[in-house]
Each structure stands twice: as C-alpha cells, then as structure tokens.
Amino acid sequence: MTSKADEEWHRRMAARLFNSTWDLLLKKRRTKEESNTMIHMAHASRYHWGVVGGPEQLAIGEWQISRVYAALSRPEPSLYHAERCLEICEAHEVSDFRVRVAPAGGWRLWREKQAAFWVDGALPFAVFPRRIAMPFAEWGLNWCICGYAHQFLIFHSAVVEKAGRAVILAGPPGSGKSTLCAALLARGWRLLSDEFALLDPASGCLLPIPRPVALKGASIRLIEELLPHLRIGRVFPHTDKGTLAHLRPPTDAVERQAEPALPAWVVFPTHAESARTELVPLRKATAFLRLETNCFNYATLGRTAFEAMGRLIEAAECYELPFEHLATAAGLVNGLAELQPALGCPLNVA
C-alpha cells in the first residue's frame, strides 16, 4: 500500500517529467540524445501517474507520449498511445481539454503585469495584460471549442430555446446576435449559447454551452435595463474588441445544460441605424450558403457537414432580420414561438 509521502513523491515526479518532456517538445532542434530522453521522460511520467493519478492524468500521459512519437515521425507508437488516450477518455468521460490562466513572467515597456493562457500544458497565444484575463479566457475557450469539438457542427451564432424549439441567431461579430440573445432571455427564452451553435449531426439536436454572455459597448447599459435581475460583471475597457462586459447566465440555463433542443428557426440578424426592423423569409438555398459561411468546421467534416446542414435548413424556417430597435426585433423572434407546440429532444444525444 502506497503511503501519503510516496504518493506525493509520485505526483511531483509525474509533473516534473511531464513539464521537462514538454520543454523538449517545444525545442525547434533536438539532438538524438534529447529525443531519446524525451521518450523516456514521457513514459516515466505516465508510469508515475499510473501509480497515483486518475483517468484524466492517465489520458494526458498517453496523449503526451503520442505527441512525442508524432514529433519524432514514428506513426505506429504514436497511433497506439493516441488510441489508448481515446479509450480512457471514452470510458471515463474525460474532458476534451484543460485550460488555465496564470501569471506570466516579463514586463512590457509600460510595466504592465502579464498573464498566459494554457491549454493542455501548451501556450497557443502570446502573453497578455492581466487586466483583461477574463475576456482573454473567454476568447481562449472559444478557440479550444473550435479546435477540439469536431464531433459537432460548430456555427458562429447565439442559440436560445423556448418549449423545446431553438432559434439559431447566426452572424459575424458586430451583427447584434449576443445583444438580441440577451433580450430574448428577458422574454423567457433559455440560453444555450451566445457564441456557438453545436449541432449533433446524428440526432440533429443542438447542445447547450451556457456561458456568460459577452456584451460590447452601448449594449452593456441596454441589457442592464432589460435584465436587472441578472448580474453583469466587471467592465473591461480598451480591449481588442472595445469595451466588454459579461452577463451571468440564468440559473435555469445552467441547471438544464444537459438538455438539448431541436432547431426550428435560423435567423440572420443585422443591427444597423435606420434599418427597417422586419423578419424577411429566406430561400433554403440562400440560407444554406449564409449558414455555411458561419460554420467553423464545414470543410473539416466534409460530407457529414453538408448532409447535417441540409437536414437542418430543410426542417427550419429561415429569415434575415435587419433591425434598429432591439425590443422590436426581440418581439418578432419571440412571436415565432407563440403558436408552436412544445417539443422534446433526447437527452443522450452527446
């Protein structure tokens, strides 16, 4: 039986060997001896996690060994350990990725403290000012979902649901989809996401990821007035995307985050001054092409994406929504659900 002291030693050794392996992986040029050492350290780290780690640590250990062999152009052992990683993840429902935001060393010319965004032990981005750690964590998480969640079709859109039917509010940044999403929450819609629609190709259902809703500029004050019972967090001025704040997701959305919904409408909102606010029906072919431009992984999934999106567009009502006044736009979208019967979606679609 392993003592507590032994367990702590194994944990320290596993972490130290993992980090040292990663340091060698990041080197642009390695000697043959360093490559051999990298292999041995990756296996040794996995051994120590095998003594004291859980499924998550075991999966990460197998993943790192696979990554090492891939970096050394050795496909057979790389594939073997990648399959071992997948087996552990599927058997224990291990998460797709691990992220953290941590202080970073170094100072910019203006002496501003820095932070770093880590994903599975790697740094995909340059360091950034600590004062925007929250917005950067959101952007980093978006990057992870786009890069990892290819079991779903991923659309750049907000998604809300009422009575089992969901509306996809698709559009590029600045189109007003997040603000319209927040306004619909005030009318009793459930938040699935303000950033992504995750469509399961097999079931045709949308999976919720109810995170804080990102608000920009003037919409912050507007949503404060519409949803005074929900908390808006700290305001972050002078980011790359302007002034930002985050609306806390409703409790109901978080509690029902395992409950999918069927897409019933696809709406393309566009906020513009002096625009006539109206729902304009779209032809199916036009809606397909517009939604495809808002799909992050259409080319990655290929035929699966084409067929799943075709079924989605065929079953949904499709509209464009130019609008100037938020309340009017939200009323029009809300009206789509007024006479629709409630629907249910299987809970085991993921």
C-alpha positions in Angstrom: 0.0 0.0 0.0 1.4 3.4 -1.0 1.9 5.9 1.8 1.0 9.6 1.6 4.6 10.5 1.3 5.1 8.1 -1.6 2.0 9.4 -3.3 3.3 12.9 -3.1 6.6 11.9 -4.5 5.0 10.1 -7.4 2.9 13.3 -8.1 5.9 15.5 -8.1 7.9 13.2 -10.3 5.0 12.8 -12.8 4.5 16.6 -13.1 8.3 17.3 -13.3 8.8 14.7 -16.0 5.8 15.9 -17.9 7.0 19.5 -17.9 10.5 18.5 -18.9 9.1 16.5 -21.7 7.1 19.5 -22.9 10.2 21.7 -22.8 12.0 19.3 -25.2 8.9 19.1 -27.4 9.0 22.9 -27.8 12.6 22.9 -28.9 13.0 23.6 -32.6 16.1 21.5 -32.9 16.9 18.5 -30.7 19.9 16.2 -30.6 19.4 12.5 -30.9 20.1 12.1 -27.2 17.5 14.7 -26.3 14.9 12.9 -28.5 15.7 9.6 -26.6 15.5 11.4 -23.3 12.1 12.9 -24.3 10.7 9.5 -25.0 11.9 8.1 -21.7 10.6 11.0 -19.7 7.2 10.8 -21.3 6.9 7.1 -20.4 8.2 7.7 -16.9 5.7 10.5 -16.3 2.9 8.2 -17.4 4.2 5.4 -15.1 4.1 7.7 -12.0 0.6 8.9 -12.9 -0.3 5.2 -13.2 0.5 4.9 -9.5 -1.4 7.9 -8.1 -3.3 9.5 -11.0 -6.9 9.3 -12.1 -8.4 8.8 -15.6 -7.7 12.4 -16.6 -4.0 12.2 -15.7 -3.7 8.8 -17.4 -5.3 10.1 -20.6 -3.0 13.1 -20.6 0.0 10.9 -20.1 -0.9 8.7 -23.1 -1.6 11.8 -25.1 1.8 13.2 -24.4 3.6 10.0 -25.4 1.6 10.0 -28.6 2.6 13.6 -29.2 6.3 12.8 -28.6 6.3 9.9 -31.1 4.4 12.1 -33.7 7.1 14.8 -33.3 9.7 12.2 -34.0 7.9 10.9 -37.1 7.1 7.5 -35.6 3.5 6.9 -36.5 2.9 3.4 -35.2 3.6 4.0 -31.5 2.0 7.5 -31.8 -1.2 5.9 -33.0 -1.1 3.2 -30.4 -0.9 5.7 -27.5 -3.4 8.0 -29.1 -5.9 5.1 -29.2 -5.1 4.4 -25.5 -5.9 8.0 -24.7 -9.2 7.9 -26.6 -10.2 4.6 -24.8 -9.6 6.2 -21.4 -11.4 9.4 -22.3 -14.5 7.5 -23.6 -14.6 5.1 -20.7 -14.4 7.8 -18.0 -15.9 10.8 -19.9 -12.7 12.8 -19.6 -12.9 16.4 -20.8 -11.7 17.3 -24.2 -9.1 19.9 -23.0 -7.7 21.5 -19.8 -7.2 25.3 -19.7 -5.9 27.7 -17.1 -5.0 31.4 -17.0 -1.8 32.1 -14.9 0.6 34.9 -14.2 3.4 35.2 -16.7 6.9 36.5 -16.2 8.3 39.5 -18.0 7.2 43.1 -18.3 6.1 45.2 -21.2 7.7 48.6 -21.8 4.9 50.3 -19.8 5.5 47.9 -16.8 2.2 46.1 -17.1 1.8 42.7 -15.4 1.2 39.9 -17.9 -0.8 36.6 -17.9 -0.8 33.5 -20.1 -3.5 31.1 -21.4 -2.5 27.5 -21.2 -4.2 24.6 -23.0 -3.1 21.0 -22.1 0.3 22.3 -21.0 0.9 24.4 -24.1 0.9 28.2 -24.8 -1.0 28.8 -28.0 -1.0 32.6 -27.7 1.4 35.3 -26.7 1.1 36.7 -23.1 -1.4 39.5 -22.5 -2.1 42.1 -19.8 -3.6 40.6 -16.6 -6.3 43.3 -16.6 -8.0 41.5 -19.5 -7.6 38.0 -18.1 -11.4 37.4 -18.1 -12.0 38.4 -21.7 -9.0 36.5 -22.8 -10.1 33.4 -21.0 -13.4 33.6 -22.9 -11.6 34.1 -26.3 -9.2 31.2 -25.4 -12.1 28.9 -24.6 -13.8 29.8 -27.9 -10.5 28.8 -29.7 -10.5 25.5 -27.8 -14.1 24.6 -28.8 -13.4 25.5 -32.4 -10.2 23.4 -32.4 -11.4 20.3 -30.5 -15.2 19.8 -30.7 -15.4 18.4 -34.2 -17.9 15.8 -33.2 -20.3 18.7 -33.7 -21.0 21.2 -36.5 -19.9 24.5 -35.0 -21.7 27.7 -36.1 -20.8 31.2 -35.1 -24.2 32.1 -33.5 -26.2 32.6 -30.4 -28.8 30.0 -29.6 -31.9 30.3 -27.4 -34.8 27.9 -26.8 -38.4 28.0 -25.8 -40.7 25.0 -25.4 -38.1 22.6 -26.9 -37.6 24.6 -30.1 -34.4 26.6 -30.6 -33.5 29.6 -32.8 -30.1 29.9 -34.3 -29.0 33.6 -34.4 -26.1 33.4 -36.9 -23.8 36.2 -37.8 -20.3 37.7 -37.7 -19.0 39.8 -34.8 -20.9 43.1 -34.5 -24.1 41.8 -36.1 -26.0 42.2 -32.8 -26.6 38.5 -32.1 -25.4 38.5 -28.5 -27.5 41.6 -27.6 -30.5 40.1 -29.3 -29.9 36.8 -27.4 -29.8 38.7 -24.1 -33.1 40.5 -25.0 -34.8 37.1 -25.7 -33.7 35.9 -22.2 -35.8 38.7 -20.8 -38.8 37.2 -22.7 -38.4 33.7 -21.1 -36.1 32.0 -23.6 -33.5 29.6 -22.3 -29.8 30.3 -23.1 -27.9 27.6 -24.9 -25.0 29.8 -26.0 -24.3 33.3 -27.1 -21.3 32.3 -29.2 -21.7 28.8 -30.7 -24.4 26.5 -32.0 -23.2 22.9 -31.5 -25.2 20.7 -33.8 -25.0 16.9 -33.3 -25.0 15.5 -36.9 -26.6 12.2 -35.9 -29.6 13.5 -33.9 -30.0 17.0 -35.4 -30.2 18.4 -31.9 -28.3 21.5 -30.5 -26.2 21.0 -27.4 -26.1 23.8 -24.7 -23.0 25.5 -23.5 -24.5 28.2 -21.3 -21.5 30.5 -20.6 -21.5 34.2 -19.7 -22.9 36.3 -22.5 -20.4 38.8 -23.9 -21.7 42.3 -24.3 -20.0 45.2 -26.1 -20.1 48.9 -25.9 -23.6 50.5 -25.7 -25.3 47.1 -25.4 -24.0 46.8 -21.8 -26.2 49.6 -20.4 -29.1 48.5 -22.6 -29.1 44.9 -21.3 -28.7 46.2 -17.7 -32.1 47.9 -18.2 -33.7 44.8 -19.8 -32.4 42.2 -17.3 -31.9 44.0 -14.0 -32.3 40.7 -12.1 -29.2 39.2 -13.8 -25.7 40.2 -12.8 -23.3 41.9 -15.2 -19.7 41.5 -14.2 -16.8 43.9 -14.4 -16.5 46.2 -17.4 -13.2 45.8 -19.4 -12.3 48.9 -21.4 -9.7 49.1 -24.1 -9.6 45.5 -25.3 -9.0 44.4 -28.9 -12.8 44.2 -29.2 -13.6 47.5 -27.5 -15.4 47.8 -24.1 -16.6 44.4 -22.8 -18.7 43.0 -20.0 -20.2 39.6 -19.3 -23.8 38.8 -18.4 -24.2 36.0 -15.9 -26.1 33.1 -17.5 -29.5 32.4 -15.9 -29.7 29.7 -13.3 -32.2 27.8 -15.3 -29.9 27.6 -18.3 -27.0 26.2 -16.2 -29.3 23.7 -14.4 -30.6 22.5 -17.8 -27.2 22.4 -19.6 -27.6 18.7 -20.3 -30.9 19.2 -22.1 -30.6 19.6 -25.9 -33.1 21.3 -28.2 -34.3 20.9 -31.7 -33.5 23.8 -34.2 -36.7 25.3 -35.5 -35.6 28.6 -36.9 -32.4 30.1 -38.4 -32.3 33.9 -38.2 -29.5 36.2 -39.5 -29.7 39.4 -37.5 -28.0 42.6 -38.6 -28.1 45.7 -36.5 -28.0 48.9 -38.4 -29.0 52.5 -37.8 -32.2 53.5 -39.7 -32.9 49.9 -40.7 -36.5 48.7 -41.1 -37.0 46.1 -38.4 -38.6 43.0 -40.0 -38.3 39.3 -40.5 -37.6 38.6 -44.1 -38.1 35.0 -45.3 -35.1 33.4 -47.0 -35.0 30.8 -49.7 -33.5 27.5 -48.5 -30.5 27.6 -50.8 -29.7 31.2 -49.7 -30.0 30.3 -46.1 -27.7 27.2 -46.6 -25.0 29.3 -48.2 -25.2 32.0 -45.5 -25.1 29.5 -42.7 -22.2 27.7 -44.3 -20.1 30.9 -44.1 -20.8 31.0 -40.4 -19.7 27.3 -39.9 -16.2 27.0 -38.4 -15.6 23.3 -39.3 -17.6 22.8 -42.5 -14.5 21.9 -44.5 -13.2 19.7 -41.7 -16.3 17.5 -41.5 -17.0 17.5 -45.3 -19.9 15.3 -46.3 -21.1 14.9 -42.8 -21.4 18.7 -42.5 -23.1 19.0 -45.9 -25.8 16.4 -45.1 -26.4 17.6 -41.5 -26.7 21.2 -42.6 -29.0 20.2 -45.4 -31.4 18.5 -42.9 -31.2 21.5 -40.6 -32.1 24.0 -43.3 -34.8 21.8 -44.8 -36.6 21.5 -41.4 -36.1 25.0 -40.1 -37.8 28.3 -41.1 -35.1 30.8 -42.2 -35.1 34.5 -42.0 -32.9 37.6 -42.1 -33.6 40.2 -39.5 -32.3 43.7 -40.1 -33.1 45.8 -37.1 -32.5 49.2 -35.4 -34.7 48.8 -32.3 -33.7 45.8 -30.1 -37.1 45.4 -28.4 -39.0 45.2 -31.7 -36.5 42.6 -33.0 -36.9 40.5 -29.9 -40.6 40.8 -30.2 -40.6 39.5 -33.7 -38.4 36.5 -32.9 -40.5 35.8 -29.8 -43.6 35.7 -32.0 -42.2 32.8 -33.9 -42.6 30.6 -30.9 -46.0 31.9 -29.8 -48.2 29.3 -31.6 -45.7 26.4 -31.8 -46.4 23.2 -29.7 -43.7 22.1 -27.3 -41.1 19.6 -28.5 -38.6 17.4 -26.7 -35.2 16.2 -27.7 -33.4 13.0 -26.5 -31.2 13.7 -23.5 -28.4 11.2 -24.7 -27.5 12.9 -28.0 -23.9 13.7 -26.9 
